[in-house]
């Protein structure tokens, strides 16, 4: 297996973000940390293809005059679909040319107020529509676990850099699974928060149903917990219970629903077996696990696809107004154009789709009144090989493959509930396979407490130092 990494005997070592903060407080130089992260990025990016924009000089300047905040001096990357002052926002497409943005968007203001130092932007699929990042000009983003496989959904660039050890955490966002999918593929922790938990850019807030949520991917549960604790100090939604400072597993034993089925789709036999092993681990810890049928209406997958395709149709129709005179829809990939066609052909059903997606939270609330959490595999199949999800291929074939793989994650984008992917399983080929836990609105604290318990009980494999940087480990 070709596994690459950037871990080295440098200022970053193999520290997670919280460990790096502790080392910085003990006298580690921020400048040395930033130089180490830049050097690591140069080592691995030529192999994984994760970086959309480099901002090395800016990062070096911030190292000399760091922002205050818990994460002051910790290097990170921002996904290239939110605005950061001085950096372009290209959205993973060649359909227009972005100029550097004049100011931070609302998410970046909150994100960077925690003290994080951005090294640049990470690649995503075109406007985030695909479950894999593959670009006709730039090529794929590959997982450092195996370069023959994709690094997952639209936050793939962020996840590849964190898994390979370039930075300890990076921004990701999730409109159909794009925090959780790359977390699963790359052996990381990925929490999609409750709708409205974090500050968000206008583009995502103005959707008819706000299916996109911002967050981070990390190598440890404590890093994810620390991020939400610190973000809450900057932006607090009073309608949600606070996450707080989660540092220990919960005491309460939980009632957990489990399913390996989605509407019209099922996990492969191997993924089902891995999920059952996770259920057995939960039961060994004293939790109650009950297998159920999917708590989803049969119409949900088709209605979610129609809502998703509406976003592409609006983009195609308004691209010049939104992105300026360089807009050229002929440069969009086949997936984006196919989604737009799908919506145009089903416009008569669009009001139903919007209404059903908007109402899905009520059904979910009834489900989570009976169960503390729900366990599913994050993804229904093993990670596709590079080329299997080529966005320039036949639309119908590509969409069928995507729906086979991404069968479980879109539900929480519709309901607005939190969901967390943990790297608790490994396939027979040695690739990470995430397990997903969902809970009711505002219950991130419960998910993080459960995650800390599982991390202690069954520590997961990480790519670590042990071979020459950039080589198989």
Residue pairs with C-beta under 8 A, 6 or more apart in sequence:
1 145
1 146
1 429
1 430
1 472
2 146
2 147
2 148
2 472
3 144
3 145
3 146
3 463
3 472
3 473
4 44
4 47
4 48
4 144
4 147
4 164
4 470
4 471
4 472
4 473
5 44
5 144
5 164
5 165
5 463
5 464
5 465
5 467
5 469
5 470
5 473
6 39
6 40
6 41
6 43
6 44
6 164
6 165
6 166
6 469
6 470
7 13
7 14
7 40
7 165
7 463
7 464
7 465
7 466
7 469
8 36
8 39
8 40
8 465
8 469
9 465
10 32
10 36
10 39
10 40
11 28
11 29
11 32
11 33
11 35
11 36
12 20
12 33
12 36
12 37
12 40
12 75
12 165
12 168
13 23
14 165
14 464
14 465
15 23
15 168
16 168
16 169
16 218
16 219
16 220
16 222
16 223
17 71
17 74
17 168
17 169
17 218
17 220
17 223
17 226
17 227
18 220
18 222
18 223
18 226
20 28
20 33
20 73
20 74
20 168
21 70
21 71
21 72
21 73
21 74
24 30
24 33
24 72
24 73
24 74
30 63
30 66
30 72
30 73
30 117
31 60
31 63
31 64
33 63
33 73
33 74
33 75
34 59
34 60
34 62
34 63
34 73
34 75
34 117
34 119
35 60
37 59
37 75
37 119
37 166
37 167
38 56
38 59
38 60
38 119
40 164
40 165
40 166
40 469
41 51
41 54
41 119
41 161
41 166
43 469
43 470
44 50
44 144
44 160
44 161
44 164
44 166
44 469
44 470
45 51
45 161
45 166
47 142
47 144
47 147
47 470
48 141
48 142
48 143
48 144
48 147
48 151
48 160
48 161
48 164
49 123
49 138
49 139
49 140
49 141
49 142
49 157
49 160
50 122
50 123
50 141
50 151
50 156
50 157
50 158
50 160
50 161
51 77
51 120
51 121
51 122
51 123
51 157
51 161
52 80
52 90
52 92
52 120
52 121
52 122
52 123
52 124
52 157
53 80
53 87
53 88
53 90
53 120
53 121
54 119
54 120
55 86
55 87
55 118
55 119
55 120
55 121
56 119
56 120
58 86
58 118
59 75
59 117
59 118
59 119
59 120
62 117
63 73
63 117
66 72
66 73
66 115
66 117
67 112
67 113
67 115
67 117
68 115
69 113
69 114
69 115
69 116
69 230
70 114
70 115
70 226
70 230
71 114
71 115
71 116
71 226
71 227
71 230
72 115
73 115
73 117
74 115
74 116
74 117
74 167
74 168
74 169
75 116
75 117
75 118
75 119
75 167
75 168
76 116
76 117
76 118
76 119
76 167
76 169
76 170
76 171
77 118
77 119
77 120
77 121
77 122
77 157
77 158
77 161
77 166
77 167
77 170
77 171
78 84
78 87
78 108
78 111
78 118
78 120
78 121
78 122
78 170
78 171
79 121
79 122
79 124
79 154
79 155
79 157
79 158
79 170
79 171
79 172
79 173
80 88
80 89
80 90
80 91
80 92
80 121
80 122
80 123
80 124
80 157
81 89
81 91
81 92
81 124
81 127
81 128
81 154
81 173
82 89
82 105
82 107
82 108
82 171
82 173
82 201
82 214
83 89
83 101
83 103
83 104
83 105
83 108
83 201
84 101
84 104
84 105
84 108
84 112
84 118
84 121
85 100
85 101
85 102
85 103
85 104
85 108
86 100
86 101
87 100
87 101
87 118
87 120
87 121
88 98
88 99
88 100
88 101
88 121
89 98
89 101
89 121
90 98
90 121
91 98
91 124
91 126
91 127
91 128
92 123
92 124
92 125
92 126
92 127
92 128
92 133
92 135
92 154
93 126
93 127
93 331
93 332
93 333
93 336
94 135
94 136
94 137
94 331
95 126
95 319
95 323
95 327
95 328
95 329
95 331
95 332
96 319
96 323
96 324
96 326
96 327
96 328
97 326
98 323
104 112
105 201
105 202
106 199
106 200
106 201
106 202
107 171
107 198
107 199
107 200
107 201
107 214
109 199
110 198
110 199
110 231
110 234
110 235
111 171
111 214
111 231
112 118
113 234
114 227
114 230
114 231
114 233
114 234
116 169
119 167
122 155
122 157
122 158
122 161
122 170
122 171
123 133
123 135
123 138
123 141
123 156
123 157
124 133
124 154
124 155
124 156
124 157
124 178
125 131
125 132
125 133
125 134
125 135
125 153
125 154
125 156
125 335
125 391
126 135
126 332
126 333
126 335
126 336
126 391
127 311
127 312
127 315
127 336
128 153
128 154
128 173
128 175
128 178
128 212
129 154
129 308
129 311
129 312
129 335
129 336
129 339
130 153
130 154
130 335
130 389
130 391
130 402
131 152
131 153
131 154
131 176
131 177
131 178
131 181
131 389
131 402
131 405
131 406
132 140
132 141
132 150
132 151
132 152
132 153
132 156
132 384
132 388
132 389
133 140
133 141
133 150
133 151
133 152
133 153
133 154
133 156
133 157
134 140
134 141
134 150
134 386
134 387
134 389
134 390
134 391
135 333
135 391
136 333
136 391
136 392
140 150
140 151
140 386
140 387
141 150
141 151
141 156
141 157
141 160
142 148
142 149
142 150
142 151
142 160
142 386
143 149
143 150
143 151
143 152
143 156
143 159
143 160
143 163
143 185
143 186
143 383
143 431
144 151
144 160
144 163
144 164
144 186
144 463
145 163
145 185
145 186
145 187
145 430
145 431
145 432
145 463
146 383
146 429
146 430
146 431
147 386
148 385
148 386
149 185
149 383
149 384
149 385
149 386
149 431
150 156
150 185
150 383
150 384
150 385
150 386
150 388
150 389
151 157
151 159
151 160
151 163
151 182
151 185
151 186
152 159
152 178
152 181
152 182
152 183
152 184
152 185
152 186
152 383
153 176
153 177
153 178
153 181
153 182
153 406
154 173
154 175
154 178
155 171
155 172
155 173
155 174
155 178
155 179
155 181
155 182
155 217
156 182
156 185
158 170
158 171
158 172
158 182
158 217
159 170
159 172
159 182
159 183
159 185
159 186
159 188
159 190
159 217
160 182
160 186
161 167
161 170
162 168
162 169
162 170
162 186
162 188
162 217
162 218
162 219
163 186
163 187
163 188
163 219
163 462
163 463
164 463
165 463
165 465
168 218
168 219
168 223
169 216
169 217
169 218
169 219
169 223
169 224
169 227
170 216
170 217
171 214
171 215
171 216
172 178
172 179
172 182
172 183
172 190
172 214
172 215
172 216
172 217
173 179
173 204
173 212
173 213
173 214
173 215
174 180
174 190
174 192
174 212
174 213
174 214
174 215
174 409
174 413
175 211
175 212
175 213
175 308
175 413
176 211
176 304
176 308
176 406
176 409
176 410
176 413
177 192
177 378
177 406
177 408
177 409
177 410
177 413
179 190
179 191
179 192
179 213
179 215
179 216
179 217
179 421
180 190
180 192
180 378
180 409
180 419
180 420
180 421
180 434
180 436
181 190
181 378
181 379
181 406
181 409
181 421
182 188
182 190
182 217
183 189
183 190
183 217
183 378
183 421
183 423
183 434
184 190
184 378
184 379
184 421
184 423
184 432
184 433
184 434
184 436
185 379
185 383
185 431
185 432
185 434
186 217
186 432
187 423
187 432
187 460
187 461
187 462
187 463
188 217
188 218
188 219
188 421
188 423
189 217
189 218
189 219
189 220
189 221
189 223
189 224
189 420
189 421
189 422
189 423
189 451
190 215
190 217
190 224
190 420
190 421
190 434
191 215
191 216
191 224
191 228
191 418
191 419
191 420
191 421
191 444
191 447
191 448
192 213
192 215
192 412
192 413
192 418
192 419
192 420
193 213
193 214
193 215
193 228
193 418
193 444
194 213
194 240
194 416
194 417
194 418
194 441
194 442
194 443
194 444
195 210
195 213
195 416
195 441
196 210
196 237
196 239
196 240
196 416
197 213
197 228
197 237
197 240
197 243
197 418
197 444
198 213
198 214
198 215
198 231
198 235
199 214
199 234
199 235
200 210
200 212
200 213
200 214
204 210
204 212
204 214
207 311
208 307
208 354
208 358
209 307
209 354
209 357
209 358
209 414
210 416
211 307
211 357
211 413
211 414
212 413
213 413
215 227
216 223
216 224
216 227
218 224
218 227
219 462
220 455
221 422
221 448
221 451
221 452
221 455
222 247
222 452
224 448
224 451
225 243
225 245
225 246
225 247
225 448
225 452
228 243
228 246
228 444
228 448
229 243
229 244
229 245
229 246
232 242
232 243
232 244
236 242
240 441
240 442
241 442
241 443
241 445
242 445
243 444
243 445
243 448
244 445
246 445
246 448
246 449
246 452
247 452
248 449
248 452
249 449
249 450
249 452
249 453
249 456
250 446
250 449
250 450
250 453
252 372
253 285
253 286
253 287
253 288
254 282
254 287
254 288
254 372
254 373
254 446
254 450
255 287
255 288
255 290
255 370
255 371
255 372
256 279
256 282
256 287
256 288
256 289
256 290
256 371
256 372
256 373
256 374
256 375
256 437
257 289
257 290
257 291
257 292
257 295
257 367
257 370
257 371
257 373
257 374
257 375
258 275
258 279
258 289
258 290
258 291
258 292
258 374
258 375
258 376
259 291
259 292
259 293
259 294
259 295
259 374
259 375
259 376
260 266
260 267
260 271
260 272
260 275
260 276
260 376
260 377
261 267
261 293
261 294
262 294
262 296
262 301
262 376
262 380
262 407
262 408
263 294
263 296
263 297
263 298
263 300
263 301
264 298
264 301
265 301
265 380
265 403
265 404
265 407
266 272
266 380
266 407
267 275
267 377
267 380
267 381
267 407
268 380
268 381
268 382
270 382
270 427
270 428
271 377
271 379
271 380
271 381
271 382
271 427
271 433
272 377
274 377
274 425
274 426
274 427
274 433
274 435
275 375
275 376
275 377
275 425
275 435
277 425
278 375
278 424
278 425
278 435
279 289
279 291
279 375
281 424
281 454
281 457
281 458
282 289
282 375
282 454
283 289
284 457
285 453
285 454
285 457
289 375
290 371
295 363
295 364
295 367
295 374
296 411
297 356
297 363
299 356
300 356
300 360
300 411
300 414
301 403
301 407
301 410
303 349
303 352
303 353
303 356
303 357
304 353
304 357
304 410
304 413
304 414
305 342
305 399
305 403
306 342
306 343
306 346
306 349
306 350
306 353
307 350
307 353
307 354
307 357
307 414
308 339
308 410
309 339
309 340
309 342
309 343
309 346
310 343
310 350
310 353
310 354
311 339
312 336
312 337
312 339
312 340
312 343
313 339
313 340
313 343
313 344
315 322
315 336
315 340
316 329
316 332
316 336
316 337
316 340
317 340
319 327
319 329
320 327
329 337
333 391
333 392
334 391
334 392
334 393
334 394
334 395
334 398
335 391
335 395
335 398
335 399
336 391
337 395
338 395
338 396
338 398
338 399
339 395
341 395
342 395
343 350
357 414
360 411
360 414
360 415
361 414
361 415
361 416
361 417
361 441
363 415
364 411
364 412
364 415
364 417
364 440
364 441
365 440
365 441
367 374
368 374
368 417
368 438
368 439
368 440
368 443
369 440
372 439
372 446
373 437
373 438
373 439
373 446
373 447
373 450
374 437
374 438
374 439
375 435
375 436
375 437
376 408
376 435
376 436
376 438
377 408
377 425
377 433
377 434
377 435
377 436
378 408
378 409
378 421
378 433
378 434
378 435
378 436
379 405
379 406
379 407
379 408
379 409
379 433
379 434
380 404
380 405
380 406
380 407
380 408
381 404
381 405
382 427
382 429
382 431
382 433
383 431
384 401
384 405
388 401
389 398
389 401
389 402
390 398
391 398
408 436
409 419
409 436
411 438
412 418
412 419
412 438
415 441
416 441
417 438
417 439
417 440
417 441
417 443
418 438
418 439
418 441
418 442
418 443
418 444
418 447
419 436
419 437
419 438
419 439
419 447
420 436
420 437
420 438
420 447
420 448
420 451
421 434
421 435
421 436
422 434
422 435
422 436
422 437
422 451
422 454
422 455
422 460
423 432
423 433
423 434
423 460
423 461
424 434
424 435
424 454
424 458
424 460
425 432
425 433
425 434
425 435
426 432
426 433
426 461
427 433
432 460
432 461
437 447
437 450
437 451
438 447
439 446
439 447
463 473
464 473
465 473
466 473
467 473
